[in-house]
Amino acid sequence: MKTRIKIAGLLLFFTPLIVAGASITLPANQWVPVSPAYYSAFEEISNIFPNVVIGTYVRLWSTDVQGWRTFARAPRSGWGLQGTNRVPPGCGLFINSPTQATVTIGSGSSSSPWTSIGINKVQGYNFIAYPYSNVVFQSTELAKTAATGDKISLRDDSNTNSVWVTYSKLRQGWSSGATNLILQNGSAFFYLSYTNSTVYEVQP
């Protein structure tokens, strides 16, 4: 079943996913998902977005409070103290520019190819950016180690009105539709976990 989901007051109904490491054109006043999935360690927001328009906002999902944390590009201090906040590996985020602007996502201080990455799951919602391409979801460690009741929610852009689709882990396996689910590099999705654990995804 296709559903739009609303978490912590933010309706997740956005433009297509953009993978970090490229020059992108941001529309004005729209929340755009960005996946800095290739970073091999925690990375500061100021390194990911070194040159953006004044008044740009970044929203990062906090597993600690199960809500959004918002950071602003200030006129004088840049990202200021807010910019010292770090984005963990495998975490997606959103950016909103006050005007249409072309932005080159920074290479960061810890960028390197991943051959294996540990993704931390906490009990509750996790916003995960997947680092590898053309991977069958059910072959991932995320899927194999899922507990009954876990859910994955991804955006479906197959029609004009993008919606979020949710699949559940049932006792007999994942719900219908998850069988043909393919993850790409930078695929960002919400994962509702009922346990705290770390899963290690190895490059295919």
N, C-alpha and C positions, 0 to 999 in steps of 0.2 A: 504494500500500500504506500502511495506517495503522500508525504505529509510535509508541511512547513513546520519547523520547530522554532520555539522561542525560548532562549536561555538567558536568565538574568536581565530580562528586559530588552534584549537585542534580537530582533527578528533576523534570522539567518537566511537572507534572500539577496544574493549578491551577484556581481559580474563574474566571469570565468576565472578560475584559479590561475595565478601567475607564479611561476617558479623563480626563485631567487637566482641572481647571477646574470640577469639580463637587463637591458634598458627597456622600461615599460612606460606607457602613457597612461597616467591616472586620470580618470574623469573627475569633474568637479563634484565635491560633496557626496561621494559614494564610498561605502566601505568595500575595499577590495582585498580579498584574501591573498596573502603572500606566504610562500613556503621556503624559509631558509634551511631546507632540509640537508644541504650538503655540508653544513658546519659540523666539525668533528668534536667540538666542545662548546661550553657555554659562551655566548657571544653577546656583547653589549649592543643595545639598540642603536647607539650613536655610530657603531661600526657598520651596522646593516643599512642604516639610512643616513649617510654622512652629509648629503646635499639634497635637502628637500625644501619646499616652499614654507616660509614662515606661516604658522597656524596649522601645519599638518599634524594630524593625530595618529597615534598607533594604539591599537587595542590588543592586549595579550591576555590569554585565558590563564587564570590562576587556579591551579588545582588545590591550593591551600584554602582559599575562601570560596571556591566553586563559583567564581564570578569574574567579570572583566576588570582588568587594570588598564587605565588610559594614561598615555603619555603625550605631551605636547611639545612641538618645536617652537621655542620661545624666540623673540626678536634679538635679545642680547646674549643670552646664556646658552644658545643652542638647545640641546636637550637638557642641559643643566644636570642637577642631581638625578632627575628622572631618567636621564639617558644612561646612567650607570647600571640600571637594572638589566639583568642578563636574560637572554632567551636560551632555554635548554635545548640540547640536540633533539631533533624530531618534533619540535613544537611549531605549529603554524601560528600566524598572527594576521591582523588586519590593519590597513592603512587608509586614511581619508585625507585627501588634499582639498584645500579651500578653492583651488582653481585647477583647471586642466594643466597637467605638468608632466614632463618626461623625466623619469628618475632612473638612475643606474644603481641597482642594488649593490652595496659594498661587498668586497670580497672578504672582509672581516680579517681578524688576526689569527684565526685558527682554521681556516678553510683547508680541507684536504679530502680526497676521495675516501669514501667509506667502504670497507670490505665487511665490516660487522659493526652493528650499532645496538647498544642497549637502550630500550625504550621503557621508561618508568611509567607504570600504571598505578594510579591511586584509586581508592574506593570513591566512586563518583564519576563526574565527567572529565575526560581528558581530550584535549585538542591536539591531534597527532598529524604530523606531516611525514608521509612515507618516502624513504630515500631511493628506492629502486624502481625500475620500469618493467612493465609487462609481467607483473607477478599476479598469479591467481590468489585471491584473498584467502581461500581455504587452505592454501599450501603454506601460509605464513605462520610464524610462531604465535602471532596475535590470535589467529583463528584457532590454532590447535590447542592452545593453553586456556582458551576462554572458559569461564565458568557459566553454568546454566543461569540465564537471566542477563548476561552481558549483551550489549547492543552496539551496533555501529551505524552511524548516520552520515550519509554522503549526499552532496548536491547532485541532482539530475538535471543536466542542461540539454536534454534531448528534445525539449519543446520550447516554445516561446517563453512561457512562464516557468522559470526554474523553480524546482521544489526539492526538498530534502527527503531522501528515502531512508528508512530505518529497517535494519535486519536484526533479528534476535537470535541468541544462542538458546536452543531448546534442548530438552533431554536427549532427543534423537538426532540432534545436530543443528546446523544453522537453518534459519527459515528460508522459504522459497525465494529464489532470486539471487541469493548469495553464492550459489554454485557457479554462476557465470560472471561473478564480479572480478574485474581486473583492476589492479592498482598500478598507477604510473608514478614516475618520479615527481615528487611534490604533491601527490594527491593528499589533500587535507580532509580530515574527517573527525567527527566527535566519536569517542569511544566511551561508553558507559560501563564501568567495571564494578564488580561486586567484591573485588579483592585488591590488596596491595601487592604488586609484584613487578619484577623487571623481566622483560622478554628480550632475547637477543636475536635480531634479524641478520642473517648472513646474506651477502650479495650472491644472487643466483649465478 
